[in-house]
Amino acid sequence: MSLGTMPSSKAEVTRLCGGFTIALPFPPVPASRPRVTRWGTYYGKTYKNYRELADKAIPQSDITLEGNLCAHIEFVCAKPKTVTDRVKRDNPRGDIDNHMKAVLDAITGTSKNPKNYWNDDDQIVRVTAVKRYAKFDEEPYTFITVTET
């Protein structure tokens, strides 16, 4: 199922003392590079669909974290049914920093729809992240824990 046809799912948010966790119950997507043309700037369709899905799934926060933050992110990706590049891969495609950018931007929100979990993702001073394929009985998801340092 592609992101465009996926039903809107709500993120599971848990408040922690000095932080929160968010579980996004849909496949992670790395952020794409912006494409610049003479008519404007745009992002790839897959990433644009992911941002729209994440924007609907992540609710507004009632408490904004201040100060320096630490994040741990786990990306569980769907294993491809076929390998197109003829090389068996042990890990999902996409740079991990682009996966992180996508989810952190989604949690930050937009100027029209800020999520208010933090003032800006530049407050994050430490990140640990891992990406892996989903196990046989596991659905793709993203799990993020953010705490004050």
Protein Blocks (a to p, Z undefined) as FASTA:
>chain_A
ZZklpccddddddddehiacdddfbdcdddddddddfkbccddfklmmmmmmmmmmpccd
fbdcehjddddddddddddfbdfklpacfbdehifklmmmmmmmmmnopfklcghlambf
klpmbdcdddddddfklccddddddddZZ
